Amino acid sequence: MNRNSERILSRRSAAGDLRRDRLIPDCVRALSSGRAIAIRNPRSCHPWQHVLELLSGYLYLGARLWEDPADFSGAWNFGPESEAHLTVAEVVNRFVQAWGAGEWQDLSEPGVVHEAAALRLCCDKAANYLGWRNSLSMEQAIDMTAEWYKMFYINHGNSNIYKFCVEQIRNYTGLAASNNLSWTT
């Protein structure tokens, strides 16, 4: 995995990520306890995508590497198109909407730099050589993520969460196939 991919992983709208100082898990912890979401950098703009998008890219790349290692080896970025480059505030507002209730507060301190104000990835190689692109809109990605976290917290590790994950993957791959994405053929 290259350095840019490592950075983008922290921006994923990833169901299952429960670590602290991650935007979505922090939103879930605050919203599920009735607190306002504390945001440090609401104007920071980053590429966002659901973790299934990234996995589809890496799995498709793996299949192509198996078939033709010489043509597909090297560094690859799998990221969203420009409309998925949103500010933290936009993502949080959409997540609150998907969650059904809640609010956030701006805790940014003027002059304190916590992270890059804008992050961009060049994913032209994946688009041009693999024909890979995201399947989900940002609204769909955030909705899926909110649904997963709600199910996780409702079931507290119950086996229903496994069934729910399988169903989300099935729905995701079905949507990708209906969009005629290259990796689905």
N, C-alpha and C positions, 0 to 999 in steps of 0.2 A: 504494500500500500504506500502511495507516495504522500508527501507532506500535505499537499492540498486536500487529499482525500481524508487525512486524519483530521484536518480542521473542519471540513464539512460534516464529519460524523457528529461533531458536537452541536450541529445545527439541525440535526434530524428531528423530524416530528415523529419520534420513535416510541411506539408503544413498547412497554417493557423496560425502558430506561428509568430507573428509580433513584439515580445518583443525585446528590445535592449540587446546587449551582448549575443546574440544567434548566432551561426555561420551562419546558413542558412539565417535568416532574415537580418543579417548584410551584407551578400553577396548580397542579393537581393537589399537592399537599395543602396549599392555602385554601383553595376552593372547597375541598372536602372537610376542612375544619372551620369553615365560615369566616376566614380571614381574607383581607385584601391581599392581592398578589403584589409583592414588593419587586419593582423593576428598577434596575440600575441605569440602563442605557436604552430608553424607549425609542430613540431615533437611529440606533445602529441598524444598518441594513445588511442582510445576509441572504444567501440562497437557502431555501428550506425545502425539504421533501420528506415523504414517508420512507421509513427504512425499507419497505418492500420494493421501492423504486431502486434503491441502491443495490439490493440483493439481486433483483432481476438483471441489472447490468453486469454484476460480477459473475453471476451464474452463466449468463449468455457468453460473456467473454471467455469463461472457463471452457465452455463447449467449443467455441471457435478456436481456442488455443489447442485443444485436444486434436482438432481436425487439421490445423495448420499453424504450428508453433512459430514458424519464422515470420509469418505475416501479422500475427496478433500479439507478439511479445512486446514488452515495453510498459511505459507508464500510461494510465488511463484515468480520466476523471468522469464520474457519472453524477451529473447534477441537473438541476431544473433549468428550464428556460427562464428568460428575464422576468416574466410575469410572476414568478415565484420568488423573486428577490424582494422581500418585504421587510419593513421595519419591525423591530421587536414589538412596538405598540400595536401594529396591525395584526401580528400573529396572536398576541394576547387578547385583543378585542375579539378576534374570530374564535379563539378557544373558549373564552367566557360565553360567547353566544352558543357555541356547540355544547358547552357544559350545561347551559340553561339558566345560570345565575352567577353573580359575582361581580367583583370590581378589582381594579388595580390602582396602585399609587406609584408615582414617580419618585424614586429615592436617589436619583442621580445627583452627584455633587459636581458643581461647575469646576472645570479645570482638572478633574480627576479622570484619567484615561484608564479604563478597565480592559478594553479590547478595541479592535479596529472598528472605525465608524462605518466602514463598508468593506464587504468581502465579495469578490467575484471569482468564479471559476470558468475556465475555458474548457468546454465539453464538446468542442467541435469534432474531435477525433472520434469519440463514441458515436456521435450523430452521423458523421460522414462515412466511417469505415464499418460500423456495426449496424447502422440504421436505428440505433437505440435512442429512445426519448422517454420521458415520463408518461405515465398513463393517467395519473390522478391530477385533478386541479388542486390548488391549495385548499380550497374549501372542502373537497372530498378527503384530502389527506388529514386535515385537522379534525374533521368530523369522525373519521375512522379512529384516529388517535384518542379523541375524547370518549368515544364508545368503548374502546378497549380498556381505558383506565376505569371507567365506570363499572364495567363488567368485572375487572380485576378486584376492585374494592368491594363490590357487592358480594362476590363469591369467595373472597379471602383464600385464594389458592385452590378452591374447589375444582374438580375435574371439568366443570362446565367452561372454565376459561380455556382449556385446551380445545374443546369443541368450537368455542367462539373464534379462537385463532385460526383453526382450520377453515372455518366458514369465511373469515375475512380474507384469507389467502385465496380461497376458491373464488370469492367475488372479485378480488383484485385481478387474478389471472383471467377470469371471464371478461372483465372490462378491457384488459389489455388485448385479448384476442379479438374482441368486437371492434377495437381500434386498429386492428391489423398490424400490431407492433411486430417487428422482425423476430424477436426472441420467442414469440408464441407459435411460430410455424415449424 
